Amino acid sequence: MRRAIEPHEYRSLLSAYPTGVSIVTALSDEGWPIGLTIGTFTSVSLDPPLVGFLPARDSGTWKQIAATGSFCVNVLAEEQGPLCQRFGVRPDHRFYDLPWHAAPATGSPVLEDVLAWIDCTVESVVGAGDHWFVMGRVHAYGARDGRPIVFCRGAFGTVRLPGDTAPTTSSTSGAAT
């Protein structure tokens, strides 16, 4: 007989796998910027250019973004842990005093100093357990040099890339490498 998978044990197991951190943004129907932190962003296809992410089914922010039909994925750099935390909680003032500009295709917010941004329209949304799998068609993008922030075992860190001479740094203590 199979043993039931305990959610807290399963979450602990999955925390051993590092994930990139991004903020998905859009403009609400009223023209206000909205966004949420995502740790489940992935490339889906090169032709056509598609990306995906998995927001929680109960996310009110995702419901607002879904209603717009478009979004921008803002890939965070290693020094942007505080930004990740700012968008990971539920206050209404995530964009207060935060510089951004409009993405060229959808107008969704591109946050200042992100490592990369990917401007998309929603291609499809499919239920996946307690999350949605959102697939987006890429219309525009941009990137800068730097290292991405990653989340692993409950802490922020970054990756050491071939040719790096500087030691890996962390946004908070307990960095993963």
Backbone as JSON Lines, residues from 0, in Angstrom:
{"i":0,"aa":"M","n":[0.84,-1.18,0.0],"ca":[0.0,0.0,0.0],"c":[0.88,1.25,0.0]}
{"i":1,"aa":"R","n":[0.55,2.21,-0.82],"ca":[1.31,3.46,-0.91],"c":[1.03,4.36,0.29]}
{"i":2,"aa":"R","n":[2.09,5.02,0.73],"ca":[1.98,5.99,1.8],"c":[1.53,7.32,1.2]}
{"i":3,"aa":"A","n":[0.64,8.01,1.89],"ca":[0.19,9.33,1.43],"c":[1.36,10.31,1.47]}
{"i":4,"aa":"I","n":[1.42,11.18,0.49],"ca":[2.47,12.19,0.44],"c":[2.04,13.36,1.31]}
{"i":5,"aa":"E","n":[2.81,13.63,2.33],"ca":[2.54,14.73,3.24],"c":[2.99,16.05,2.6]}
{"i":6,"aa":"P","n":[2.11,17.05,2.52],"ca":[2.48,18.31,1.86],"c":[3.73,18.98,2.43]}
{"i":7,"aa":"H","n":[3.89,19.02,3.75],"ca":[5.07,19.69,4.32],"c":[6.35,18.93,4.02]}
{"i":8,"aa":"E","n":[6.31,17.6,3.97],"ca":[7.49,16.81,3.6],"c":[7.83,17.0,2.13]}
{"i":9,"aa":"Y","n":[6.8,17.03,1.3],"ca":[6.98,17.22,-0.13],"c":[7.58,18.59,-0.42]}
{"i":10,"aa":"R","n":[7.07,19.62,0.26],"ca":[7.61,20.97,0.1],"c":[9.08,21.01,0.51]}
{"i":11,"aa":"S","n":[9.42,20.34,1.6],"ca":[10.81,20.28,2.07],"c":[11.7,19.59,1.03]}
{"i":12,"aa":"L","n":[11.23,18.51,0.46],"ca":[11.96,17.81,-0.58],"c":[12.22,18.73,-1.77]}
{"i":13,"aa":"L","n":[11.19,19.42,-2.25],"ca":[11.33,20.28,-3.42],"c":[12.2,21.5,-3.15]}
{"i":14,"aa":"S","n":[12.35,21.89,-1.88],"ca":[13.2,23.04,-1.57],"c":[14.67,22.77,-1.84]}
{"i":15,"aa":"A","n":[15.04,21.53,-2.06],"ca":[16.43,21.19,-2.38],"c":[16.77,21.55,-3.83]}
{"i":16,"aa":"Y","n":[15.76,21.82,-4.62],"ca":[15.97,22.17,-6.02],"c":[15.9,23.69,-6.17]}
{"i":17,"aa":"P","n":[16.99,24.35,-6.61],"ca":[16.94,25.81,-6.73],"c":[16.02,26.25,-7.87]}
{"i":18,"aa":"T","n":[15.37,27.37,-7.65],"ca":[14.49,27.92,-8.67],"c":[14.83,29.39,-8.87]}
{"i":19,"aa":"G","n":[14.7,29.84,-10.1],"ca":[14.86,31.26,-10.37],"c":[13.68,32.03,-9.79]}
{"i":20,"aa":"V","n":[13.85,33.33,-9.64],"ca":[12.79,34.16,-9.08],"c":[12.49,35.29,-10.06]}
{"i":21,"aa":"S","n":[11.22,35.48,-10.32],"ca":[10.8,36.55,-11.21],"c":[9.54,37.21,-10.66]}
{"i":22,"aa":"I","n":[9.23,38.36,-11.2],"ca":[8.0,39.06,-10.86],"c":[7.21,39.22,-12.15]}
{"i":23,"aa":"V","n":[5.98,38.74,-12.13],"ca":[5.09,38.86,-13.27],"c":[4.23,40.1,-13.05]}
{"i":24,"aa":"T","n":[4.21,40.98,-14.05],"ca":[3.5,42.25,-13.93],"c":[2.5,42.44,-15.07]}
{"i":25,"aa":"A","n":[1.57,43.34,-14.84],"ca":[0.6,43.74,-15.87],"c":[0.01,45.08,-15.45]}
{"i":26,"aa":"L","n":[-0.77,45.66,-16.33],"ca":[-1.55,46.85,-15.99],"c":[-3.0,46.43,-15.84]}
{"i":27,"aa":"S","n":[-3.59,46.77,-14.71],"ca":[-4.99,46.42,-14.47],"c":[-5.89,47.13,-15.48]}
{"i":28,"aa":"D","n":[-7.15,46.72,-15.52],"ca":[-8.11,47.36,-16.42],"c":[-8.24,48.85,-16.11]}
{"i":29,"aa":"E","n":[-7.95,49.23,-14.87],"ca":[-8.0,50.64,-14.46],"c":[-6.69,51.37,-14.74]}
{"i":30,"aa":"G","n":[-5.69,50.67,-15.25],"ca":[-4.4,51.29,-15.57],"c":[-3.39,51.29,-14.44]}
{"i":31,"aa":"W","n":[-3.67,50.57,-13.36],"ca":[-2.75,50.48,-12.23],"c":[-1.79,49.3,-12.43]}
{"i":32,"aa":"P","n":[-0.51,49.46,-12.08],"ca":[0.42,48.33,-12.18],"c":[0.11,47.29,-11.1]}
{"i":33,"aa":"I","n":[0.18,46.05,-11.48],"ca":[-0.02,44.92,-10.56],"c":[1.08,43.9,-10.81]}
{"i":34,"aa":"G","n":[1.4,43.11,-9.8],"ca":[2.44,42.11,-9.98],"c":[2.54,41.15,-8.82]}
{"i":35,"aa":"L","n":[3.16,40.0,-9.07],"ca":[3.38,39.0,-8.04],"c":[4.69,38.27,-8.27]}
{"i":36,"aa":"T","n":[5.28,37.8,-7.18],"ca":[6.52,37.02,-7.25],"c":[6.19,35.61,-7.71]}
{"i":37,"aa":"I","n":[7.03,35.08,-8.61],"ca":[6.86,33.73,-9.14],"c":[8.2,33.0,-9.05]}
{"i":38,"aa":"G","n":[8.16,31.77,-8.59],"ca":[9.36,30.93,-8.56],"c":[9.25,29.77,-9.51]}
{"i":39,"aa":"T","n":[8.33,29.84,-10.46],"ca":[8.07,28.71,-11.35],"c":[8.07,29.11,-12.81]}
{"i":40,"aa":"F","n":[8.95,29.99,-13.21],"ca":[9.01,30.45,-14.59],"c":[9.87,29.5,-15.42]}
{"i":41,"aa":"T","n":[9.47,29.26,-16.66],"ca":[10.24,28.36,-17.53],"c":[10.06,28.71,-19.01]}
{"i":42,"aa":"S","n":[11.05,28.34,-19.79],"ca":[10.95,28.4,-21.24],"c":[10.09,27.22,-21.69]}
{"i":43,"aa":"V","n":[9.24,27.44,-22.68],"ca":[8.38,26.36,-23.19],"c":[8.74,26.0,-24.62]}
{"i":44,"aa":"S","n":[8.9,26.99,-25.5],"ca":[9.12,26.72,-26.92],"c":[9.91,27.86,-27.56]}
{"i":45,"aa":"L","n":[10.78,27.5,-28.52],"ca":[11.49,28.51,-29.3],"c":[10.69,28.95,-30.53]}
{"i":46,"aa":"D","n":[9.93,28.02,-31.12],"ca":[9.17,28.32,-32.33],"c":[7.79,27.68,-32.25]}
{"i":47,"aa":"P","n":[6.77,28.41,-31.86],"ca":[6.77,29.84,-31.57],"c":[7.39,30.12,-30.2]}
{"i":48,"aa":"P","n":[7.81,31.37,-29.96],"ca":[8.42,31.69,-28.67],"c":[7.36,31.72,-27.56]}
{"i":49,"aa":"L","n":[7.47,30.74,-26.64],"ca":[6.51,30.6,-25.55],"c":[7.25,30.43,-24.22]}
{"i":50,"aa":"V","n":[6.69,30.99,-23.17],"ca":[7.19,30.82,-21.81],"c":[6.02,30.4,-20.93]}
{"i":51,"aa":"G","n":[6.33,29.97,-19.71],"ca":[5.26,29.58,-18.8],"c":[5.6,29.86,-17.35]}
{"i":52,"aa":"F","n":[4.57,29.94,-16.53],"ca":[4.74,30.07,-15.08],"c":[3.49,29.51,-14.4]}
{"i":53,"aa":"L","n":[3.6,29.3,-13.08],"ca":[2.51,28.64,-12.36],"c":[2.09,29.43,-11.12]}
{"i":54,"aa":"P","n":[1.1,30.32,-11.25],"ca":[0.58,31.02,-10.08],"c":[-0.4,30.13,-9.31]}
{"i":55,"aa":"A","n":[-0.53,30.38,-8.02],"ca":[-1.48,29.64,-7.2],"c":[-2.91,29.93,-7.66]}
{"i":56,"aa":"R","n":[-3.76,28.93,-7.59],"ca":[-5.15,29.1,-8.01],"c":[-5.88,30.17,-7.19]}
{"i":57,"aa":"D","n":[-5.47,30.33,-5.93],"ca":[-6.16,31.29,-5.06],"c":[-5.54,32.69,-5.09]}
{"i":58,"aa":"S","n":[-4.62,32.94,-6.0],"ca":[-3.97,34.25,-6.08],"c":[-4.92,35.3,-6.67]}
{"i":59,"aa":"G","n":[-5.26,36.29,-5.86],"ca":[-6.09,37.39,-6.35],"c":[-5.36,38.23,-7.38]}
{"i":60,"aa":"T","n":[-4.04,38.38,-7.21],"ca":[-3.26,39.15,-8.18],"c":[-3.25,38.46,-9.53]}
{"i":61,"aa":"W","n":[-3.09,37.11,-9.53],"ca":[-3.13,36.41,-10.81],"c":[-4.48,36.62,-11.5]}
{"i":62,"aa":"K","n":[-5.57,36.61,-10.74],"ca":[-6.89,36.82,-11.35],"c":[-6.94,38.19,-12.05]}
{"i":63,"aa":"Q","n":[-6.34,39.2,-11.44],"ca":[-6.3,40.53,-12.06],"c":[-5.45,40.51,-13.32]}
{"i":64,"aa":"I","n":[-4.29,39.84,-13.26],"ca":[-3.4,39.76,-14.43],"c":[-4.09,38.99,-15.55]}
{"i":65,"aa":"A","n":[-4.73,37.87,-15.21],"ca":[-5.42,37.05,-16.21],"c":[-6.46,37.86,-16.97]}
{"i":66,"aa":"A","n":[-7.14,38.75,-16.26],"ca":[-8.19,39.56,-16.89],"c":[-7.63,40.49,-17.96]}
{"i":67,"aa":"T","n":[-6.35,40.83,-17.88],"ca":[-5.75,41.75,-18.86],"c":[-5.36,41.04,-20.15]}
{"i":68,"aa":"G","n":[-5.08,39.74,-20.07],"ca":[-4.67,38.98,-21.25],"c":[-3.21,39.14,-21.62]}
{"i":69,"aa":"S","n":[-2.44,39.85,-20.79],"ca":[-1.02,40.05,-21.08],"c":[-0.24,40.17,-19.78]}
{"i":70,"aa":"F","n":[1.09,40.05,-19.9],"ca":[1.95,40.14,-18.72],"c":[3.39,40.34,-19.17]}
{"i":71,"aa":"C","n":[4.22,40.75,-18.21],"ca":[5.66,40.83,-18.44],"c":[6.36,40.07,-17.32]}
{"i":72,"aa":"V","n":[7.25,39.17,-17.68],"ca":[8.06,38.45,-16.71],"c":[9.32,39.27,-16.48]}
{"i":73,"aa":"N","n":[9.57,39.66,-15.23],"ca":[10.76,40.42,-14.84],"c":[11.68,39.46,-14.09]}
{"i":74,"aa":"V","n":[12.77,39.03,-14.72],"ca":[13.71,38.09,-14.11],"c":[14.63,38.88,-13.19]}
{"i":75,"aa":"L","n":[14.66,38.51,-11.91],"ca":[15.39,39.29,-10.92],"c":[16.88,38.95,-10.89]}
{"i":76,"aa":"A","n":[17.68,39.97,-10.61],"ca":[19.13,39.83,-10.46],"c":[19.45,39.49,-9.01]}
{"i":77,"aa":"E","n":[20.68,39.04,-8.78],"ca":[21.08,38.56,-7.47],"c":[20.87,39.56,-6.34]}
{"i":78,"aa":"E","n":[20.94,40.84,-6.62],"ca":[20.8,41.86,-5.58],"c":[19.35,42.28,-5.35]}
{"i":79,"aa":"Q","n":[18.38,41.63,-6.0],"ca":[16.99,42.07,-5.92],"c":[16.11,41.24,-4.99]}
{"i":80,"aa":"G","n":[16.73,40.62,-3.98],"ca":[15.95,39.88,-2.99],"c":[14.87,40.71,-2.31]}
{"i":81,"aa":"P","n":[15.18,41.96,-1.9],"ca":[14.13,42.77,-1.29],"c":[12.93,43.01,-2.21]}
{"i":82,"aa":"L","n":[13.18,43.14,-3.51],"ca":[12.1,43.32,-4.47],"c":[11.24,42.06,-4.53]}
{"i":83,"aa":"C","n":[11.88,40.92,-4.53],"ca":[11.16,39.65,-4.51],"c":[10.25,39.58,-3.29]}
{"i":84,"aa":"Q","n":[10.77,39.93,-2.13],"ca":[9.98,39.89,-0.9],"c":[8.84,40.9,-0.93]}
{"i":85,"aa":"R","n":[9.09,42.06,-1.49],"ca":[8.07,43.1,-1.59],"c":[6.86,42.61,-2.37]}
{"i":86,"aa":"F","n":[7.1,41.87,-3.45],"ca":[6.0,41.37,-4.28],"c":[5.47,40.02,-3.82]}
{"i":87,"aa":"G","n":[6.13,39.41,-2.85],"ca":[5.7,38.12,-2.35],"c":[4.67,38.21,-1.24]}
{"i":88,"aa":"V","n":[4.45,39.4,-0.71],"ca":[3.45,39.6,0.33],"c":[2.23,40.26,-0.29]}
{"i":89,"aa":"R","n":[1.2,40.47,0.47],"ca":[-0.07,40.91,-0.09],"c":[-0.42,42.39,0.07]}
{"i":90,"aa":"P","n":[0.51,43.29,0.34],"ca":[0.09,44.69,0.48],"c":[-0.31,45.3,-0.87]}
{"i":91,"aa":"D","n":[-1.05,46.38,-0.76],"ca":[-1.52,47.06,-1.97],"c":[-0.47,47.98,-2.58]}
{"i":92,"aa":"H","n":[0.63,48.2,-1.89],"ca":[1.6,49.21,-2.31],"c":[2.88,48.61,-2.89]}
{"i":93,"aa":"R","n":[2.78,47.55,-3.64],"ca":[3.96,46.91,-4.2],"c":[4.72,47.84,-5.14]}
{"i":94,"aa":"F","n":[4.02,48.71,-5.83],"ca":[4.66,49.61,-6.8],"c":[4.95,50.99,-6.24]}
{"i":95,"aa":"Y","n":[4.63,51.23,-4.98],"ca":[4.85,52.55,-4.4],"c":[6.32,52.94,-4.51]}
{"i":96,"aa":"D","n":[6.59,54.07,-5.14],"ca":[7.94,54.62,-5.27],"c":[8.91,53.67,-5.98]}
{"i":97,"aa":"L","n":[8.37,52.84,-6.88],"ca":[9.18,51.86,-7.6],"c":[9.25,52.25,-9.07]}
{"i":98,"aa":"P","n":[10.46,52.54,-9.58],"ca":[10.56,52.94,-10.99],"c":[10.32,51.77,-11.95]}
{"i":99,"aa":"W","n":[9.59,52.04,-13.0],"ca":[9.33,51.06,-14.06],"c":[8.97,51.81,-15.33]}
{"i":100,"aa":"H","n":[9.04,51.07,-16.44],"ca":[8.58,51.63,-17.71],"c":[7.71,50.59,-18.41]}
{"i":101,"aa":"A","n":[6.96,51.02,-19.37],"ca":[6.02,50.15,-20.08],"c":[6.75,49.27,-21.1]}
{"i":102,"aa":"A","n":[6.42,47.98,-21.09],"ca":[6.95,47.06,-22.1],"c":[6.36,47.46,-23.47]}
{"i":103,"aa":"P","n":[7.14,47.27,-24.54],"ca":[6.72,47.8,-25.84],"c":[5.47,47.18,-26.45]}
{"i":104,"aa":"A","n":[5.22,45.9,-26.23],"ca":[4.08,45.27,-26.89],"c":[2.79,45.37,-26.09]}
{"i":105,"aa":"T","n":[2.87,45.18,-24.77],"ca":[1.65,45.11,-23.97],"c":[1.47,46.27,-23.0]}
{"i":106,"aa":"G","n":[2.52,47.03,-22.75],"ca":[2.45,48.12,-21.78],"c":[2.62,47.66,-20.35]}
{"i":107,"aa":"S","n":[2.82,46.36,-20.15],"ca":[3.02,45.83,-18.81],"c":[4.29,46.41,-18.2]}
{"i":108,"aa":"P","n":[4.34,46.56,-16.87],"ca":[5.52,47.15,-16.23],"c":[6.79,46.32,-16.37]}
{"i":109,"aa":"V","n":[7.86,46.99,-16.8],"ca":[9.21,46.43,-16.76],"c":[9.9,47.13,-15.59]}
{"i":110,"aa":"L","n":[10.28,46.37,-14.58],"ca":[10.88,46.93,-13.38],"c":[12.32,47.35,-13.66]}
{"i":111,"aa":"E","n":[12.74,48.43,-13.05],"ca":[14.09,48.95,-13.25],"c":[15.13,47.96,-12.75]}
{"i":112,"aa":"D","n":[16.2,47.81,-13.52],"ca":[17.38,47.02,-13.16],"c":[17.17,45.52,-13.09]}
{"i":113,"aa":"V","n":[16.06,44.99,-13.66],"ca":[15.92,43.53,-13.69],"c":[16.95,42.95,-14.64]}
{"i":114,"aa":"L","n":[17.25,41.69,-14.45],"ca":[18.24,41.01,-15.28],"c":[17.71,40.8,-16.7]}
{"i":115,"aa":"A","n":[16.42,40.49,-16.8],"ca":[15.78,40.3,-18.11],"c":[14.29,40.56,-17.96]}
{"i":116,"aa":"W","n":[13.67,40.9,-19.07],"ca":[12.21,41.06,-19.09],"c":[11.68,40.43,-20.37]}
{"i":117,"aa":"I","n":[10.46,39.86,-20.27],"ca":[9.86,39.15,-21.39],"c":[8.39,39.58,-21.46]}
{"i":118,"aa":"D","n":[8.03,40.26,-22.52],"ca":[6.7,40.86,-22.71],"c":[5.82,39.86,-23.47]}
{"i":119,"aa":"C","n":[4.67,39.49,-22.89],"ca":[3.87,38.39,-23.43],"c":[2.38,38.67,-23.44]}
{"i":120,"aa":"T","n":[1.67,37.94,-24.28],"ca":[0.22,37.81,-24.19],"c":[-0.08,36.39,-23.74]}
{"i":121,"aa":"V","n":[-1.21,36.23,-23.06],"ca":[-1.61,34.91,-22.57],"c":[-2.02,34.04,-23.75]}
{"i":122,"aa":"E","n":[-1.35,32.91,-23.88],"ca":[-1.65,31.93,-24.93],"c":[-2.68,30.91,-24.44]}
{"i":123,"aa":"S","n":[-2.47,30.41,-23.21],"ca":[-3.41,29.45,-22.63],"c":[-3.2,29.38,-21.12]}
{"i":124,"aa":"V","n":[-4.24,28.92,-20.43],"ca":[-4.19,28.71,-18.98],"c":[-4.85,27.36,-18.71]}
{"i":125,"aa":"V","n":[-4.11,26.47,-18.03],"ca":[-4.59,25.12,-17.75],"c":[-4.46,24.85,-16.26]}
{"i":126,"aa":"G","n":[-5.47,24.24,-15.67],"ca":[-5.4,23.86,-14.27],"c":[-4.33,22.8,-14.05]}
{"i":127,"aa":"A","n":[-3.58,22.95,-12.95],"ca":[-2.51,22.0,-12.6],"c":[-2.49,21.86,-11.08]}
{"i":128,"aa":"G","n":[-3.36,21.02,-10.53],"ca":[-3.44,20.87,-9.08],"c":[-3.9,22.16,-8.42]}
{"i":129,"aa":"D","n":[-3.12,22.63,-7.44],"ca":[-3.49,23.87,-6.74],"c":[-2.92,25.12,-7.42]}
{"i":130,"aa":"H","n":[-2.42,24.96,-8.64],"ca":[-1.88,26.07,-9.43],"c":[-2.52,26.09,-10.82]}
{"i":131,"aa":"W","n":[-2.25,27.16,-11.54],"ca":[-2.55,27.27,-12.97],"c":[-1.23,27.17,-13.71]}
{"i":132,"aa":"F","n":[-1.24,26.55,-14.88],"ca":[-0.09,26.64,-15.77],"c":[-0.45,27.68,-16.83]}
{"i":133,"aa":"V","n":[0.26,28.8,-16.8],"ca":[0.0,29.9,-17.73],"c":[1.08,29.88,-18.8]}
{"i":134,"aa":"M","n":[0.66,29.8,-20.05],"ca":[1.61,29.85,-21.15],"c":[1.43,31.19,-21.86]}
{"i":135,"aa":"G","n":[2.56,31.87,-22.11],"ca":[2.51,33.16,-22.76],"c":[3.3,33.19,-24.05]}
{"i":136,"aa":"R","n":[2.79,33.92,-25.03],"ca":[3.49,34.12,-26.31],"c":[4.36,35.36,-26.17]}
{"i":137,"aa":"V","n":[5.64,35.2,-26.46],"ca":[6.61,36.28,-26.31],"c":[6.52,37.23,-27.5]}
{"i":138,"aa":"H","n":[6.45,38.55,-27.19],"ca":[6.39,39.57,-28.23],"c":[7.6,40.49,-28.22]}
{"i":139,"aa":"A","n":[8.23,40.66,-27.07],"ca":[9.41,41.52,-26.95],"c":[10.17,41.08,-25.7]}
{"i":140,"aa":"Y","n":[11.46,41.44,-25.67],"ca":[12.28,41.05,-24.52],"c":[13.53,41.91,-24.46]}
{"i":141,"aa":"G","n":[14.21,41.84,-23.33],"ca":[15.46,42.55,-23.15],"c":[16.22,41.92,-21.99]}
{"i":142,"aa":"A","n":[17.54,42.15,-21.95],"ca":[18.36,41.57,-20.89],"c":[19.6,42.42,-20.67]}
{"i":143,"aa":"R","n":[20.23,42.24,-19.53],"ca":[21.49,42.88,-19.21],"c":[22.4,41.84,-18.59]}
{"i":144,"aa":"D","n":[23.69,42.16,-18.48],"ca":[24.63,41.25,-17.84],"c":[24.36,41.2,-16.34]}
{"i":145,"aa":"G","n":[24.7,40.09,-15.75],"ca":[24.53,39.93,-14.32],"c":[24.18,38.5,-13.98]}
{"i":146,"aa":"R","n":[24.03,38.24,-12.71],"ca":[23.67,36.91,-12.24],"c":[22.23,36.92,-11.71]}
{"i":147,"aa":"P","n":[21.51,35.83,-11.93],"ca":[20.13,35.76,-11.44],"c":[20.09,35.43,-9.95]}
{"i":148,"aa":"I","n":[19.0,35.84,-9.33],"ca":[18.75,35.41,-7.96],"c":[18.09,34.03,-8.04]}
{"i":149,"aa":"V","n":[18.41,33.16,-7.11],"ca":[17.75,31.86,-7.01],"c":[17.27,31.69,-5.58]}
{"i":150,"aa":"F","n":[16.3,30.8,-5.42],"ca":[15.75,30.48,-4.12],"c":[15.95,28.99,-3.9]}
{"i":151,"aa":"C","n":[16.58,28.63,-2.78],"ca":[16.85,27.23,-2.5],"c":[16.92,27.03,-0.98]}
{"i":152,"aa":"R","n":[16.26,25.99,-0.5],"ca":[16.24,25.67,0.93],"c":[15.89,26.87,1.8]}
{"i":153,"aa":"G","n":[14.93,27.66,1.34],"ca":[14.42,28.77,2.12],"c":[15.27,30.02,2.12]}
{"i":154,"aa":"A","n":[16.26,30.12,1.24],"ca":[17.15,31.28,1.21],"c":[17.41,31.74,-0.22]}
{"i":155,"aa":"F","n":[17.75,33.02,-0.35],"ca":[18.14,33.57,-1.65],"c":[19.64,33.38,-1.85]}
{"i":156,"aa":"G","n":[20.02,33.18,-3.08],"ca":[21.42,33.08,-3.46],"c":[21.56,33.41,-4.93]}
{"i":157,"aa":"T","n":[22.63,32.96,-5.53],"ca":[22.82,33.13,-6.97],"c":[23.58,31.92,-7.47]}
{"i":158,"aa":"V","n":[23.95,31.94,-8.72],"ca":[24.7,30.83,-9.3],"c":[26.1,31.33,-9.66]}
{"i":159,"aa":"R","n":[27.04,30.43,-9.6],"ca":[28.4,30.74,-10.04],"c":[28.52,30.21,-11.47]}
{"i":160,"aa":"L","n":[28.83,31.09,-12.38],"ca":[28.89,30.74,-13.79],"c":[30.33,30.46,-14.19]}
{"i":161,"aa":"P","n":[30.55,29.66,-15.23],"ca":[31.91,29.44,-15.7],"c":[32.59,30.77,-16.02]}
{"i":162,"aa":"G","n":[33.82,30.93,-15.57],"ca":[34.55,32.16,-15.8],"c":[34.39,33.2,-14.7]}
{"i":163,"aa":"D","n":[33.44,32.99,-13.77],"ca":[33.28,33.92,-12.65],"c":[34.53,33.88,-11.78]}
{"i":164,"aa":"T","n":[35.02,35.04,-11.42],"ca":[36.17,35.1,-10.52],"c":[35.77,35.55,-9.13]}
{"i":165,"aa":"A","n":[34.65,36.27,-9.04],"ca":[34.19,36.73,-7.73],"c":[33.42,35.61,-7.04]}
{"i":166,"aa":"P","n":[33.5,35.54,-5.71],"ca":[32.71,34.53,-5.0],"c":[31.23,34.83,-5.14]}
{"i":167,"aa":"T","n":[30.42,33.8,-5.0],"ca":[28.98,33.96,-5.06],"c":[28.52,34.8,-3.88]}
{"i":168,"aa":"T","n":[27.6,35.72,-4.14],"ca":[27.07,36.56,-3.07],"c":[25.6,36.25,-2.86]}
{"i":169,"aa":"S","n":[25.06,36.77,-1.77],"ca":[23.69,36.48,-1.42],"c":[22.95,37.75,-1.05]}
{"i":170,"aa":"S","n":[21.64,37.75,-1.3],"ca":[20.81,38.86,-0.87],"c":[20.48,38.76,0.6]}
{"i":171,"aa":"T","n":[20.47,37.55,1.13],"ca":[20.23,37.33,2.55],"c":[21.2,36.26,3.02]}
{"i":172,"aa":"S","n":[21.26,36.03,4.31],"ca":[22.17,35.0,4.81],"c":[21.67,33.62,4.42]}
{"i":173,"aa":"G","n":[22.57,32.63,4.44],"ca":[22.18,31.27,4.07],"c":[22.04,31.06,2.58]}
{"i":174,"aa":"A","n":[22.9,31.69,1.81],"ca":[22.8,31.64,0.34],"c":[23.01,30.24,-0.19]}
{"i":175,"aa":"A","n":[22.25,29.93,-1.24],"ca":[22.46,28.69,-1.97],"c":[23.35,28.99,-3.16]}
{"i":176,"aa":"T","n":[24.16,28.04,-3.55],"ca":[24.99,28.23,-4.75],"c":[24.73,27.13,-5.74]}
